[in-house]
């Protein structure tokens, strides 16, 4: 099977510009609960679809079943709790949905971590296919077989377990699509996000200047852009040091 491990940096890195594309990115998602993916068509992602930046199709895995019960799972070999999703269903589905030039993404807690760098890399892909498992996961042979003709990556959203892959897939898709040129109103938005420079984003403020006895930091009202940028970097560094010190492993993120 294709090795899903990639040498992605875990510290500060050069922020990639929004990705300009010759045509829309295509995203296919396979699930036994296609209605779970309805949020893909609203808000930011819905606007991206309307703009023609992405094309999204959601597929019901049960459409590839052939029995009266439309079963997609069976008991695991070797015993144990739960059920495993069947290769006889997933195999034909991916044959139809996942062409040879696509990247097959499998959300799973057993995968490599999904990071901002992963989203940046995915945003440069032409076609992403997300295979959303349920129960005790999908028969491993599905991915071993798919890897004979396509790239396969098993990716984890974090060190926790969800009921299925749908929520993780939506999070990964949103993190990816927002990096495509023209999706965000302000192209600087993604450049100043948490993790884009290896640090957490600092605090943000808006009107009014005073609210319930709390004031906006004076430096943000000064009009001095150099001071504002310096303050924001200091706040970002402080927040990272307090909340995610593990990110401060690169000398470029250390205070001077």
C-alpha positions in Angstrom: 0.0 0.0 0.0 1.2 3.5 -0.7 3.0 5.0 2.3 0.7 7.8 3.7 3.6 9.2 5.7 4.9 12.5 4.3 7.8 14.6 5.5 5.7 17.6 6.4 7.2 20.3 8.7 5.8 20.5 12.2 7.2 24.0 12.9 7.2 27.4 11.3 7.2 27.3 7.5 6.8 29.6 4.6 3.2 30.5 4.1 1.9 29.3 0.7 -0.1 31.7 -1.3 -3.7 31.0 -2.2 -3.7 28.4 -5.0 -4.7 29.7 -8.4 -6.3 27.0 -10.6 -7.0 26.4 -14.2 -10.2 24.7 -13.4 -12.4 23.7 -10.4 -11.2 21.2 -7.8 -13.3 18.1 -7.7 -14.3 16.6 -4.4 -16.1 13.3 -4.0 -17.2 12.0 -0.6 -18.5 8.5 0.0 -20.7 7.8 3.1 -23.5 5.6 4.3 -25.1 8.8 5.5 -24.9 11.2 2.6 -27.2 13.7 4.3 -24.5 14.1 7.0 -22.5 16.0 4.3 -25.2 18.6 3.6 -23.2 21.4 5.3 -20.7 21.1 2.4 -23.2 23.1 0.4 -23.7 26.1 2.7 -21.6 29.0 3.9 -18.0 29.2 2.6 -18.1 25.9 0.8 -21.4 26.7 -0.8 -20.1 30.0 -2.1 -17.0 28.2 -3.5 -19.4 25.8 -5.3 -21.4 28.8 -6.7 -18.2 30.5 -7.8 -17.1 27.4 -9.7 -14.0 27.0 -7.5 -15.0 23.5 -6.5 -17.3 20.7 -7.6 -18.7 18.5 -4.9 -20.5 15.2 -5.2 -21.6 13.0 -2.2 -22.3 9.3 -2.8 -24.3 6.8 -0.8 -22.2 3.7 -0.4 -25.3 1.6 -0.2 -25.9 2.3 -3.9 -23.1 -0.3 -4.5 -24.8 -3.1 -2.5 -26.6 -6.0 -4.2 -28.6 -7.7 -1.4 -32.1 -6.9 -0.2 -30.8 -5.5 3.2 -28.2 -3.3 1.5 -25.6 -4.5 4.0 -22.3 -2.7 4.1 -20.6 -4.5 7.1 -19.9 -7.9 8.6 -18.3 -9.4 11.7 -14.4 -9.1 11.9 -12.1 -12.0 11.3 -10.3 -13.0 14.5 -13.2 -11.9 16.6 -13.7 -8.8 18.6 -16.4 -6.2 19.0 -18.1 -4.2 16.3 -18.4 -4.7 12.6 -16.1 -4.1 9.7 -17.2 -2.5 6.4 -17.1 -4.9 3.5 -14.6 -4.8 0.6 -17.2 -6.1 -1.9 -19.1 -2.9 -1.5 -16.2 -0.4 -1.1 -14.2 -1.9 -4.0 -16.7 -1.3 -6.8 -17.6 2.1 -5.3 -14.1 3.3 -5.5 -13.7 1.8 -8.9 -16.5 4.1 -10.1 -15.8 7.2 -8.0 -12.0 7.4 -7.7 -10.2 7.8 -11.0 -6.5 7.1 -11.4 -5.4 10.8 -11.0 -7.3 11.4 -7.8 -6.0 11.3 -4.2 -7.9 9.0 -2.0 -8.2 10.3 1.6 -9.3 8.0 4.4 -10.2 9.8 7.7 -9.2 7.4 10.5 -7.8 7.8 14.0 -5.0 5.4 12.9 -3.8 7.8 10.2 -1.0 10.4 10.1 -1.9 13.8 11.6 -3.8 16.3 9.4 -2.0 19.6 9.7 -2.1 23.0 8.0 0.6 21.9 5.7 -1.6 18.9 4.7 -4.4 21.3 3.8 -2.0 23.4 1.7 -0.8 20.3 -0.1 -4.4 19.1 -0.7 -5.4 22.5 -2.1 -3.0 21.9 -5.0 -4.7 18.6 -5.9 -7.1 18.4 -8.9 -9.3 15.7 -7.4 -9.9 14.5 -3.8 -12.0 11.5 -2.9 -12.9 11.0 0.8 -13.9 7.5 2.0 -15.8 7.9 5.2 -15.8 4.7 7.3 -18.1 3.7 10.2 -18.2 1.0 12.9 -14.7 -0.6 13.3 -13.5 0.8 10.0 -13.1 -0.4 6.5 -11.5 -3.8 5.4 -7.8 -2.9 4.9 -7.8 -4.7 1.6 -9.9 -1.9 0.1 -7.0 0.5 0.4 -4.4 -2.1 -0.5 -6.3 -2.7 -3.7 -6.9 1.0 -4.4 -3.2 1.7 -3.9 -2.4 -0.4 -7.0 -3.7 2.5 -9.1 -4.2 5.6 -7.0 -2.5 7.5 -4.2 -4.0 6.6 -0.8 -3.5 8.5 2.4 -5.0 7.5 5.8 -5.2 10.7 7.8 -6.3 11.5 11.4 -8.0 14.7 12.6 -6.6 14.3 16.1 -6.0 11.9 19.0 -9.6 11.1 19.6 -12.2 8.8 18.0 -15.4 9.9 16.2 -18.4 7.9 15.3 -17.5 8.0 11.6 -15.3 9.8 9.1 -17.9 12.4 7.9 -17.1 15.1 10.5 -13.3 14.7 9.9 -13.8 14.8 6.1 -15.8 18.0 6.3 -13.1 19.6 8.5 -10.4 18.6 6.1 -12.3 19.8 3.1 -13.0 23.2 4.7 -9.4 23.6 5.7 -8.4 22.8 2.2 -10.9 24.7 0.1 -10.4 28.0 2.0 -6.8 28.0 0.6 -8.0 28.1 -3.0 -7.6 31.4 -4.7 -10.8 33.4 -4.7 -12.6 31.4 -2.0 -11.8 33.8 0.9 -12.8 37.5 0.4 -9.4 38.7 1.7 -6.4 36.7 0.5 -4.5 37.7 3.6 -7.0 35.9 5.9 -5.4 32.4 5.5 -1.9 33.8 5.7 -2.5 35.1 9.2 -4.3 32.1 10.6 -3.1 29.9 13.4 -0.3 27.5 12.3 0.3 29.4 9.0 3.6 30.7 10.4 4.1 27.9 12.9 2.4 29.8 15.7 -1.1 30.2 17.1 -3.0 33.2 16.0 -3.1 36.0 18.7 -6.2 37.7 20.1 -8.5 39.8 17.9 -10.6 42.9 18.7 -13.3 45.1 17.0 -15.6 47.9 18.0 -16.5 49.3 20.5 -13.2 50.4 22.0 -14.6 49.9 25.5 -16.9 47.1 26.5 -18.0 46.1 30.0 -14.9 47.8 31.4 -12.5 46.1 29.0 -10.5 48.1 26.5 -8.9 47.4 23.1 -5.1 47.4 23.5 -4.0 51.0 22.6 -1.4 49.8 20.1 -4.2 48.6 17.8 -5.6 52.1 17.7 -2.2 53.8 17.1 -2.2 53.5 13.3 1.4 52.5 13.4 1.5 49.3 11.3 5.0 48.3 12.3 4.1 48.5 16.0 0.8 46.6 15.4 2.6 43.8 13.5 5.3 43.6 16.3 2.6 43.4 19.0 0.6 40.7 17.1 3.7 38.6 16.7 4.5 39.0 20.4 0.9 38.0 21.3 1.0 35.0 19.0 4.3 33.9 20.4 3.0 34.2 24.0 -0.2 32.3 23.3 1.8 29.6 21.6 4.2 29.3 24.5 1.3 29.0 26.9 -1.0 26.7 25.0 1.1 24.8 22.4 4.8 24.9 23.5 5.4 21.9 21.3 5.2 24.1 18.3 8.2 26.2 19.5 10.8 23.7 18.3 12.2 25.8 15.4 14.6 28.6 16.1 12.7 30.9 13.8 9.8 30.9 16.2 11.9 31.7 19.3 11.8 35.2 20.8 14.8 37.3 20.0 
